Amino acid sequence: MKLVVRVKLLPTPVQAAALEATLHACNEAATWAASVVFEKEARRVLELRKHAYAEIRARWGLGAQAAQHAIKKTCDAYTTLKANVRAGRYGRPGSRRHIRASGKPVVFRPQAAQPYDDRMLSWQHQARTVSIWTTAGRLKGVAFTGQAEQLAVLAAHRKGESDLLFRDGKWFLIATCDIDEAAPNTHPAGFLGVDLGMVNIAATSDGERHCGRRINRKREQDRKLRGKLQKKSTKSARRRAKRHAGKEARRAKDINHKISKGIVAEAERTGRGIALETLTGIRERARLRRPQRVKIHSWPFAQLGSFIVYKAKRAGVPVVYVDSAYTSQECSKCHHAARGNRPSQAVFSCRVCGFVDHADRNASHNIAHRGWYVWVCGAQSTAPELTLIA
């Protein structure tokens, strides 16, 4: 299983200047290579290498490995763009957004992340320093820091490339780690159903609800502040809005980590698997009022699901995905489904058998039942290959 660990670099001013110049050079080279791809349709690495490799080395003074990574990064960007266009994420062909995305070459930000392999970067874990290639020569003794647990994972399991990243005035290295998965529980005692929502971010079939009311109030305050800053539109207001957006993302990520950790721990303790809803396309399917649209679009439910999956794989807990259709309208006792079974957001009352329960807990029971059925039929989930844990 592949995980990603982010460590913070602590360069001196001279080292930071060299790292910044390196990022700028690599991204300028990648942007130029992207224009070559756009003109000559050379979207494969070997093909683009024939047109761009020598020019990149001569014009920007990049080393052999850095030039190779700039070319590969460009080809990967076009592959991602093509997949997004095919999936319709840029609208219909001929629309303004579609033309803006596919009608011009890809452009990389001057401080976009740059990949490093083991020839360009070496780690000294005991000294907590790295030796890293730059356009000004190889920098030795660049200090790094991080949480003790993350550094232990990094020292024991790091394998593959690492990305150099500059964000909000700070330098980071994002390292890929290959961790052995725990022996999976092939005979779970049942499944813990997890219902995701807006009022309760997550509700389990054990009756535990991670209430989102306080969080939603804070998010509403954040939205009002963001709107006020956008309306003001001064330089200082935009700078403050950018800082505030980072805080919102970090708060949501921290909450998702805590929720996923509790769910996986409970499933592991009781010898059960975890059943999750398939939420693909929920934003397109859901018909919501305007305030509800803001809530469902702003909370990272996919991130919460990915956190549950990777933590479950580390613990050997099986995870299955089930169809989310009518889980909120179906009775978990007699399985009669009707819209009238939901007299309110929080209450479920079956019109056939008279069963009454909290709506989210009833839905989580339905998800648990469907999870067991999926498991018996032999269909299992596929965990994402790469998940950020830092």
C-alpha positions in Angstrom: 0.0 0.0 0.0 1.4 3.4 -1.0 1.1 6.3 1.4 2.5 9.8 1.3 4.4 11.5 4.1 5.0 15.3 4.1 8.0 16.7 5.9 8.9 20.3 6.4 12.3 21.5 5.1 14.2 24.1 7.2 16.6 25.6 4.6 18.9 28.5 5.3 18.2 31.7 3.3 21.0 30.7 0.8 19.6 27.2 0.4 16.0 28.6 0.1 17.2 30.8 -2.8 18.8 27.9 -4.6 15.6 25.8 -4.2 13.4 28.6 -5.5 15.6 29.1 -8.5 15.5 25.4 -9.2 11.7 25.3 -9.0 11.4 28.3 -11.4 13.8 26.7 -13.9 12.1 23.3 -13.9 8.7 24.8 -14.3 9.7 27.2 -17.1 11.2 24.2 -18.9 8.0 22.2 -18.4 5.9 25.0 -19.6 8.1 25.3 -22.8 7.8 21.5 -23.2 4.0 21.8 -23.0 4.0 24.3 -25.9 6.0 21.7 -27.9 3.4 19.1 -27.1 0.6 21.4 -28.2 2.3 22.3 -31.5 3.6 18.8 -32.5 1.1 16.5 -30.7 4.1 14.7 -29.0 2.3 13.5 -25.9 4.3 10.4 -25.2 7.5 10.7 -23.1 9.8 9.1 -25.7 8.4 11.2 -28.5 8.6 14.5 -26.5 12.1 13.6 -25.4 13.4 13.7 -29.0 12.1 17.3 -29.4 12.7 18.8 -26.0 15.5 17.0 -24.0 18.5 18.7 -25.5 16.9 22.2 -25.6 15.9 21.9 -21.9 19.4 20.9 -20.8 21.0 23.7 -22.9 18.6 26.5 -22.2 17.8 26.0 -18.5 20.9 24.1 -17.4 19.0 21.2 -15.9 20.7 17.9 -15.1 19.8 14.8 -17.0 17.4 13.5 -14.4 15.7 16.9 -13.8 15.2 17.3 -17.6 13.6 13.8 -17.7 11.3 14.6 -14.8 10.2 17.9 -16.5 9.3 16.1 -19.6 7.5 13.3 -17.8 5.6 15.9 -15.7 4.5 17.6 -18.9 3.2 14.4 -20.4 1.4 13.5 -17.2 -0.3 16.9 -17.2 -1.6 16.3 -20.7 -2.8 12.8 -19.8 -4.8 14.3 -16.9 -6.2 17.0 -19.0 -7.3 14.5 -21.6 -9.0 12.3 -19.0 -10.8 15.4 -17.5 -12.0 16.5 -20.9 -13.4 13.0 -21.7 -15.1 12.9 -18.3 -16.9 16.2 -19.1 -15.3 18.1 -16.2 -14.8 21.1 -18.5 -18.3 21.2 -19.9 -19.5 20.3 -23.3 -17.3 20.6 -26.4 -17.4 24.1 -27.8 -18.3 25.7 -24.5 -16.1 28.6 -23.3 -14.7 26.6 -20.4 -13.9 23.6 -22.6 -12.1 25.8 -25.1 -10.2 27.6 -22.4 -9.0 24.3 -21.0 -8.1 22.4 -24.2 -7.5 25.2 -26.7 -4.1 26.3 -25.4 -0.9 24.8 -24.0 -0.6 23.7 -20.4 1.1 26.3 -18.1 2.9 25.4 -14.9 3.1 27.8 -12.0 6.6 29.0 -11.2 6.4 27.3 -7.8 4.7 24.1 -8.9 6.0 20.9 -7.3 9.0 19.2 -8.9 9.6 15.4 -8.6 13.0 14.1 -7.3 14.3 10.5 -7.6 17.0 8.9 -5.5 19.7 10.2 -7.9 18.7 13.7 -7.1 17.8 13.4 -3.4 19.2 11.4 -0.6 18.0 11.2 3.0 20.1 11.2 6.2 17.4 10.1 8.7 19.5 10.1 11.9 20.8 13.6 11.2 17.4 14.6 9.8 18.9 16.2 6.8 18.7 15.7 3.0 21.1 16.2 0.2 19.2 17.7 -2.8 20.1 18.7 -6.3 19.6 22.3 -7.4 20.6 24.4 -10.4 23.3 26.0 -8.2 24.8 22.6 -7.3 24.0 19.9 -4.8 22.9 21.2 -1.4 24.0 19.1 1.6 22.7 19.3 5.1 19.3 20.7 4.4 17.4 20.1 7.7 13.9 18.7 7.8 11.4 18.0 10.5 8.0 16.4 11.1 5.9 14.4 13.6 7.7 11.5 15.2 5.3 8.9 13.8 5.6 10.2 10.2 9.4 10.3 10.4 9.4 6.7 11.6 7.2 5.7 8.6 9.5 7.7 6.3 12.7 6.0 7.6 11.3 2.5 7.4 9.2 2.5 4.3 10.2 5.3 1.9 10.4 4.1 -1.7 10.2 5.9 -5.0 10.0 9.6 -5.9 9.6 12.6 -3.6 8.2 16.0 -4.6 9.7 19.3 -3.7 6.9 21.8 -2.8 6.8 25.5 -1.8 3.5 26.6 -0.2 2.6 29.6 1.9 6.3 30.6 2.3 7.3 27.1 3.5 9.3 24.3 1.9 8.1 20.7 2.0 9.2 17.3 0.7 6.3 14.9 -0.1 7.8 11.4 0.0 6.1 8.2 -1.2 6.2 5.2 1.2 5.4 1.6 0.4 3.9 0.0 3.5 2.9 -3.7 3.9 -0.8 -4.1 4.4 -2.1 -5.9 7.5 -3.4 -9.4 7.0 -7.1 -8.8 5.9 -10.0 -10.1 7.9 -11.5 -12.6 5.5 -14.3 -13.7 7.8 -15.8 -10.4 9.2 -18.5 -10.8 11.9 -20.6 -8.3 10.1 -20.3 -4.8 8.7 -20.4 -1.3 10.2 -22.5 0.9 8.0 -21.5 4.5 7.6 -24.0 7.1 6.4 -22.5 10.4 5.2 -24.6 13.6 5.4 -24.6 17.3 6.0 -26.3 17.6 9.4 -24.4 14.5 10.7 -21.1 14.2 8.8 -21.0 10.5 9.5 -23.5 8.2 11.3 -22.7 4.6 12.0 -25.0 1.6 12.5 -23.8 1.4 16.1 -25.7 4.6 16.8 -22.6 6.9 16.9 -23.2 10.2 15.1 -20.5 12.8 14.3 -22.7 15.9 14.5 -21.9 18.6 12.0 -24.0 21.4 13.5 -21.1 23.2 15.3 -18.9 22.6 12.2 -21.6 23.9 9.9 -22.0 27.0 12.0 -18.3 27.6 11.7 -18.4 27.0 8.0 -21.2 29.5 7.6 -19.1 32.1 9.4 -16.2 31.3 7.1 -18.4 31.7 4.1 -19.7 35.1 5.3 -16.1 36.3 6.0 -15.0 35.0 2.6 -17.8 36.8 0.8 -17.0 40.0 2.7 -13.3 39.8 1.7 -14.1 39.0 -1.9 -16.5 42.0 -2.0 -13.9 44.3 -0.6 -11.3 43.0 -3.1 -8.3 44.9 -1.9 -4.8 43.4 -1.9 -4.8 42.9 1.9 -8.3 41.4 1.7 -7.3 38.9 -1.0 -4.2 38.0 1.0 -6.3 37.4 4.1 -8.8 35.3 2.2 -6.0 33.1 0.9 -4.7 32.5 4.4 -8.2 31.8 5.7 -8.9 29.3 2.9 -5.9 27.3 4.0 -7.3 27.2 7.6 -10.6 25.9 6.4 -9.0 23.1 4.4 -6.8 22.1 7.3 -9.7 22.1 9.8 -11.8 19.9 7.5 -8.9 17.5 7.0 -8.3 17.2 10.7 -12.0 16.5 11.4 -12.0 13.8 8.6 -8.9 12.2 10.1 -10.5 12.0 13.6 -13.8 10.6 12.3 -12.1 8.0 10.1 -9.8 6.9 12.9 -12.7 6.3 15.3 -14.7 4.4 12.7 -11.8 2.1 11.7 -10.9 1.5 15.4 -14.5 0.4 16.2 -14.6 -1.9 13.2 -11.3 -3.5 14.1 -12.2 -3.9 17.8 -15.4 -5.8 16.9 -14.0 -7.8 14.0 -16.3 -6.3 11.4 -15.8 -4.7 8.0 -16.9 -1.2 6.9 -19.6 -0.5 4.4 -19.6 2.9 2.6 -21.9 4.5 0.2 -20.9 5.0 -3.4 -21.2 8.8 -3.8 -19.8 9.1 -7.3 -21.8 11.7 -9.2 -23.8 12.8 -6.1 -23.4 16.5 -7.0 -25.0 15.9 -10.4 -27.8 13.7 -9.0 -28.8 15.7 -5.9 -31.5 18.2 -6.2 -31.0 20.7 -3.4 -31.9 24.2 -2.4 -29.2 26.9 -2.7 -28.0 26.8 0.9 -27.8 23.0 0.8 -25.8 23.1 -2.4 -23.1 25.2 -0.7 -22.8 22.7 2.1 -22.7 19.5 0.0 -20.1 21.1 -2.4 -17.8 22.4 0.3 -17.3 19.4 2.5 -14.7 16.9 1.3 -16.7 13.6 1.6 -14.4 11.9 -0.9 -11.4 12.7 1.4 -13.2 11.2 4.4 -13.9 8.1 2.4 -10.3 7.8 1.3 -9.1 8.2 4.9 -11.4 5.4 6.0 -10.1 3.1 3.3 -6.4 3.6 3.8 -6.7 3.4 7.6 -8.8 0.2 7.2 -6.2 -1.4 4.9 -3.5 -0.7 7.5 -5.7 -2.4 10.1 -6.7 -5.3 8.0 -10.4 -4.2 8.0 -12.3 -5.1 4.8 -14.2 -2.2 3.1 -17.0 -2.5 0.6 -19.0 0.1 -1.3 -22.7 -0.2 -1.8 -25.3 1.6 -3.8 -26.6 4.6 -1.9 -30.0 4.7 -3.7 -33.0 4.9 -1.3 -31.0 4.1 1.8 -32.6 7.0 3.6 -36.2 6.0 2.5 -35.9 2.2 3.1 -37.0 0.6 6.4 -34.1 -1.3 8.0 -36.6 -3.8 9.5 -39.2 -4.6 6.8 -37.2 -3.0 3.9 -40.3 -1.1 2.6 -39.1 2.0 0.7 -41.2 5.1 0.3 -40.6 8.9 0.4 -43.3 9.2 3.1 -41.1 7.2 5.5 -39.1 10.4 6.1 -41.6 12.9 7.8 -38.6 15.1 8.7 -34.8 15.3 8.2 -34.0 13.6 11.5 -37.0 11.1 11.9 -37.6 7.9 10.1 -41.1 6.3 10.5 -42.0 3.3 8.4 -45.6 3.5 7.1 -45.9 -0.3 6.9 -44.4 -1.8 10.0 -44.4 1.3 12.2 -40.6 1.2 12.9 -39.3 4.5 14.2 -35.6 5.5 14.4 -33.2 8.3 13.8 -33.1 8.7 10.0 -29.3 8.6 9.7 -29.0 5.5 11.9 -31.7 3.8 9.9 -29.8 4.6 6.7 -26.6 3.3 8.2 -28.3 0.0 9.0 -29.4 -0.3 5.4 -25.8 0.4 4.3 -24.6 -2.3 6.7 -27.1 -4.8 5.3 -26.1 -4.1 1.7 -22.4 -4.3 2.7 -22.9 -7.8 4.0 -24.8 -8.8 0.8 -22.0 -7.4 -1.4 -19.4 -9.2 0.6 -21.3 -12.5 0.4 -21.5 -12.0 -3.4 -17.7 -11.7 -3.5 -17.4 -8.0 -4.6 -14.9 -6.0 -2.6 -13.7 -2.4 -2.8 -10.5 -1.1 -4.3 -8.5 1.2 -2.1 -6.8 4.3 -3.7 -3.2 3.8 -4.5 -2.0 7.1 -3.0 -3.3 8.8 0.1 -1.9 11.8 1.9 -1.5 11.2 5.6 0.4 14.3 6.7 
